[in-house]
Amino acid sequence: MTFTDTPLQLGPVTLASRLIVGTGKYRDLDETADCLRLSGAGMVTVAIRRVPPKKEGERSLWDVIPADMHILPNTAGCYTVEDCLRTARLGRELLGERGRLVKVEVIGDEKTLFPDVPATIEATRALVKEGFVCLPYVTDDPVACLRLLDVGAAAVMPLAAPIGSGLGIRNPHNLAIILELVKGKRPDIPVIVDAGVGVPSDAARVMEMGVDGVLMNTAIAQASNPRLMAEAMKDGVRAGRAAYLAGRMPMKLYASASSPLHGLIHAR
């Protein structure tokens, strides 16, 4: 399938693929490397707090990330604004100028891993003032997304369902409202669905709605065949984007014959 599309712009980074992937929960580094490549993604997010230090003579996660993939540090595992700021700064120290683009996560509940919305807004405000380009992970709350725009977020990343749940899109209506409000206020700001996708049809569905991209990890890493699922997710995102650009047919209450009625033979 070929179609003309504009690239995804996330702050200073331009991406051909609208799929962003993670690095956690894979069985080994070989599987990680294969899935990153097969997904076709141009960006991979890495939990700075959870990457073990590299040991002499051993391969590490950094060794298997393709050289042409942009690394997006994230603040996963942070439960306070202070921890989030410290982790973001650590990522910038580690990655240099590339570390200015950061996925902001401040978790509010250990069981559900739902974001702490006020803390996420506060952390985003503080990091923007320090020169970071922030991509905050947030609940599917339209007002929270607007407040993140107000403090300078370069994108908003609402969840479709809890992290790692694979439940798919729990509230498509809220996502539709987020798209309407965010794009109405700032058409240049990407809306990325982050978390909850379980299968390629979930990814296709949100892309058909008009979101700018999808970020996922567990849906690929915990599949029975992660390598095959990585390819399937690539295709799902592309198909959904193509469908959005093509424009779906109008939905009708009653049937409409697909064959032309002109010239129809009638019985005498």
N, C-alpha and C positions, 0 to 999 in steps of 0.2 A: 504494500500500500504506500503510495507516495502522495503527498499533498504539501502545499506551501504553508508554512507557519512562521510566525515571528518567534525569535528566541525568548526564553524566560530571563528577565533581568532581576537579579536579587542584589540590590546595592550596586557594588562595583563589578559584580560577577555576571557574565553572560553565559547562559546554558542552552544547549540545543535540545537536551532532554528535559521533560517536565516531571520526571521521576527522580526523587532524592531518596537515597537508601542509608541504612545504618549498618553498624558493624557488630552488634551484640548477638549472643545466643547461637552462633554457628558452632558446629561440632569441632572444627579445627581451622587452622589458617588457610589450608588449601581450599577448603569449601568456601571460606570467606572470599578469597581471591577470585575464585571462579564465579561466584554469585555477583560480586561487584562488577565484573566484566560482562557477564551475560545480561545483567539488568539494563545495560546501555546508559545508565545514569552518569551524569557529569559531575555530580556532587555527592559526597558521602559525609555523614555527620558522625562525630566521634565524641564520646563522653570523656572529657578530660580527666575527671576524677577517678575513672574506672580503668584507664589504660595502665597496665603494669609496666614498671620501668624495664627498659631493654637490658638484657644480660649479655655479656660478652660472648660472642660465638653463637648466639641463638637468634632465630627469626622472631620478629615482633610484628604487631599489627601494622606498624608504619611501613614495614618491608613489603606488604602484600597489597597496599593501596596503589592502584595504577597511577603512574606519574602524571597523567593528564586529568585526573579527577581532582576537583577542588575539595579541600578538607574544610568542613564546617564544624568548628568546635562547639560543644553544647555544655550546658551547666546541669546536666542530669544529676540527680542525687542531692541537690541543694534544697534545703527546707527553710532557709532564711535569706533575706536580701543580702546580708553580709557575706554569706557563703557563696551566693551567686556572683557577687561582684569580685570576690577573691578568685573564684574559678575562671571567670571570664578574663581577668588580668593574667592568670597563669597561662591560659590558652594563647593570649597575645604574646607573652614572653616566649612561648614554645614555637609558635608559628610565624612570628614577626608580623609584617604588615597584613598577611593573609588572615591572621587571627583577629583582625578588627571586626570581621563579619562573624557574628555569634548567634547561636540559637539560645534564647533565654528561657530557662526553665526554673521555676520556683514551685516546688510541690507543697500542697497543703494538707494532704492526707496520705498516710503510708499505705493504707489498704487499697484505696481506689486510684491513687496516684493522680488525682485531679489537681490541676494547678491552683495555687493560692493567687487569686486574681489581683487583689490589692497589692500584694507583694511583687507580683510580676510587673504590674504597672510601675511601681516604685523603682524596681531594679532596672527596668527599661529606661525610665527617665534618667536615672543616675548614669547608666552606661552610655547613653547618647551624649550626655554632657562631657563624658570622657573621650569622645571620639569614636565609639563603637558604632557599628551598623547592626541594628538589632532585629532579629526575627523571633518574636516571642511566641511560645506555645501557650495556648489559652483555651478555656472552655468555649463551647459554642454559644456564647453570650454576645449578641450583637452590640450591646452598649459597651461591654468590656473591650470589644474590638475597636470601637470608636475612640474610647479613652486611650487606647494604645497608639492610635494615630495621632492623638493630641500631644502625646509626649515624644513623638518622633520615630516610632517604629517604621522600619523599611518594608515590612510585610506583616500580615497577621496570619497565625497558624492555628486555627481552631481544630479541636479534635472532632472526629466522627463518632468515636466511642472510646471507652477507657483504653489506655496504653496496653498493648499486648493482648487485648481481649478477642480480637478478630470478629467482633460483633457486627461490623459493617456500619452503615449510616443509620444511627438511631434517631436523629432528628433532622431530616432533610429540609424541613420548613425553616428552622433556625439558620441553617447554612444558606438558604436562599435569601433570607433577610440580611444576613451578614454581607453577602455579595451585593445586594441592592444598596445597602447603606454605605459600605466601604467604597464601592465603585462610584456611587453618587457623589461622595465627598472627595475621594482621591482616586481617579481612574487608573493612575500609574502604580498604585500600591497592589502588589500581588496578594492573593488569598490562597494559602496553601493548606490543604487538609492534612493534618498531622495526627496520626494514631487512630487505631480502630479498624482499619481496612483488613479484611481477611482473605478475600479472593479477588481475581482480576475484575469480576463484574462490579465489585464495590468501587474499585478505582475508576472503571469506565463510567460508572453512574455519576460520581462527583465531578469528573471531567466534563461529562455531558451537561451538567448544571452550569458550567462556566468557571469553575475554580481554575487557578493558574497552574497548579501542580499538586503532587501528592508526595508525602514523605512516609516511608514505611520501613520496618525492620522485621518484626516478629513474623509477619505474614509470609515472608520469604524464608527466614532462618529456621522456623519451626515447621515448615511444610515437610511432608514425607520425602519429597524430592526437591530440595531447595534450589538446585540448579535449574530444573525445569520450571519451577515457580518463578524464578527470577526472569526468565524469558517470557513467561505468561504475563507477569505484571508489566513488563515493558510493552507488550502488545495491548494490554488492557488500557493503559494510560494513553497510548497513541490512538487507539480506536475511539476512546471517549472524547479526546481532543478533536479528532477528525469529525465526529458526529456533531459536536458543538459548533464547529466552523461550518459544517454543511447545513445545519438547521433542520430540526426535526419537522415532520409533517404535522399539521394541526390535528389535535385530538377531537374526535366527533362522538356524539352520543349514539348515532345510528350508523348502520352499514352504508357503504358507498361502493357501488360496483367498480371493479378495477378494469373491466373490459368496456370499450366504448359502446354507447347505445345507438350511435348513428349507423344506419344501414342494417339494423337488426331485422332478421327475417321473421315475419309474423305468420302464424297459421291462418289460412283463409276459411 
